[in-house]
Amino acid sequence: MENRRLFISLPLDPALAKQIVTKFKQLDLPWEKLKTVDPSQIHINLKFLGDTPMDRIPEIIDVLNQASLKINYLELDIIGTAIFNKNRPQVLSLKIALNQKLQKLQNSIEEKLFQAGLANKDMRRFSPHLTLARVKKLADFQEFKNFTDWPIQQSFNNSYFELQESELTKQGPLHTVLQTFDL
């Protein structure tokens, strides 16, 4: 049985993603140490499913159709920057303010997939963010001071979430939307 590497995401509007990446690339950073995320692939990860048998995909789609909040859209806010890994910088991202509707959507997806026996519950606390770059060479936190001092704040709306496949390649991950779901 063939597997697919799957995740569930809340995508960022492509025009907003390009605008953010353009401003991000104007920062004075050690670019030779970074692998930036393509603007078309910037998203909030709601649930990582990992390697999943292909024959489970229709079940996952059925469950995700039931996870909808029956709302028109989510209002989301970028509230600053974050660097993941406390020991050494590994990921540069933008923090998303957690709100009740976003948390409710993530909880619904998590619980419904678990109840259907399609995924384990994630033990980590949900921390919504938009990954902009991965640090590929050893670096010090001080090298990213311009990033941590970046006063970015932005509000945006989203009206859907997606089931995506992620294929790992030498050029980076390639994401393919398998199904879109209204909120």
C-alpha positions in Angstrom: 0.0 0.0 0.0 1.4 3.4 -1.0 1.5 6.2 1.6 1.1 9.9 1.2 2.6 12.5 3.6 -0.4 14.6 4.6 -1.3 17.7 6.6 -4.2 20.0 7.2 -3.6 23.7 6.7 -5.2 27.1 6.8 -3.6 28.8 3.7 -2.5 32.4 3.5 -3.9 34.5 0.7 -1.3 34.5 -2.1 -1.1 38.3 -2.5 -0.6 38.8 1.3 2.0 36.0 1.4 4.0 37.7 -1.4 3.7 41.1 0.3 5.0 39.6 3.6 7.8 37.7 1.9 8.9 40.9 0.0 9.1 42.8 3.3 10.8 39.8 5.0 13.5 39.7 2.3 14.3 43.4 2.9 15.6 42.6 6.4 19.3 42.4 7.0 19.7 38.7 7.8 22.3 36.0 7.1 20.5 34.8 3.9 23.2 32.3 3.1 22.1 30.4 6.2 18.4 30.4 5.4 16.0 28.4 3.1 13.0 30.6 2.6 9.5 29.2 2.1 7.9 29.8 -1.2 5.1 32.3 -0.7 2.6 29.9 -2.3 3.3 27.4 0.5 2.9 29.6 3.5 0.1 28.3 5.8 -1.0 27.7 9.3 -0.5 24.0 10.1 -3.7 22.7 11.8 -2.7 19.1 11.9 0.2 17.0 10.6 -0.9 13.5 9.6 2.4 12.2 8.3 2.6 9.1 6.2 -0.9 8.0 5.5 -2.1 5.0 3.4 -3.8 6.3 0.3 -7.0 4.2 0.9 -7.6 6.3 4.1 -7.8 9.6 2.2 -11.5 9.3 1.4 -12.2 8.6 5.1 -10.1 11.6 6.1 -12.0 13.8 3.6 -15.4 12.6 5.1 -14.2 13.4 8.6 -12.9 16.8 7.6 -16.2 17.7 6.0 -17.7 17.2 9.5 -15.1 19.4 11.2 -16.5 22.6 9.7 -17.5 25.4 12.1 -20.3 26.5 9.8 -18.9 30.1 9.7 -18.1 32.4 6.8 -14.6 33.2 7.7 -11.9 33.5 10.5 -10.4 36.8 11.4 -6.7 36.2 12.1 -3.9 38.5 13.3 -0.2 38.3 12.8 1.2 39.7 16.1 5.0 39.5 15.7 7.9 37.2 15.0 9.1 34.0 16.6 12.2 31.8 16.3 11.7 28.1 17.1 14.0 26.1 19.1 15.3 27.6 22.3 18.8 26.1 22.0 19.6 27.3 18.5 17.6 29.0 15.7 15.9 26.6 13.4 12.7 28.2 12.1 11.8 31.8 11.5 8.0 32.4 11.7 5.3 34.9 12.3 3.1 34.4 15.4 -0.7 34.2 14.9 -2.9 35.4 17.8 -4.9 32.4 19.0 -8.6 33.1 19.0 -11.6 31.0 20.0 -12.8 30.2 16.5 -9.3 29.1 15.3 -8.8 27.0 18.5 -12.3 25.5 18.0 -11.5 24.5 14.4 -8.2 22.9 15.3 -9.8 21.1 18.2 -12.7 19.8 16.0 -10.2 18.5 13.4 -8.1 16.9 16.1 -11.0 15.3 17.9 -12.9 14.0 14.9 -9.8 12.4 13.3 -8.9 10.8 16.6 -12.5 9.5 17.2 -12.5 8.0 13.6 -9.2 6.2 14.3 -7.4 8.2 11.6 -4.9 10.1 13.7 -3.3 10.3 17.1 -3.9 13.3 19.3 -1.0 15.8 19.3 0.4 16.2 22.7 2.0 19.6 21.9 0.0 22.8 22.5 -1.4 24.3 19.3 0.8 27.3 18.4 -0.5 28.9 15.2 2.3 30.4 13.1 3.4 31.1 9.5 6.9 29.6 8.7 8.9 32.0 6.6 12.3 30.3 6.6 14.3 27.4 8.0 17.8 27.9 9.3 20.0 25.5 7.4 23.5 26.4 8.8 24.6 26.9 12.4 23.6 30.4 13.5 23.4 32.5 16.6 20.2 34.2 17.7 21.9 37.6 17.5 22.2 37.2 13.8 18.4 37.4 13.6 18.0 40.5 15.7 16.5 42.4 12.7 13.9 39.7 12.4 13.0 39.6 16.1 12.7 43.4 16.0 10.6 43.5 12.9 7.4 45.2 14.0 5.0 43.2 11.7 1.3 43.2 12.5 -1.3 42.3 10.0 -4.9 41.2 10.1 -6.4 38.9 7.5 -9.4 36.6 6.9 -9.6 33.0 5.8 -12.8 31.1 4.7 -11.4 27.6 4.1 -8.9 25.0 5.1 -7.2 22.3 3.1 -6.0 18.7 3.1 -2.6 18.8 1.5 0.1 16.3 0.4 3.7 17.2 1.0 6.3 15.6 -1.1 9.9 16.1 0.1 12.3 16.9 -2.7 15.9 18.2 -2.9 14.5 21.7 -3.8 12.2 21.6 -0.7 8.7 20.3 0.0 6.1 20.4 -2.8 2.6 20.9 -1.5 -0.5 19.7 -3.4 -4.0 20.5 -2.4 -6.1 17.3 -2.3 -9.3 18.8 -1.0 -10.6 22.2 0.2 -13.2 22.6 3.0 -15.4 25.6 3.9 -15.1 26.8 7.4 
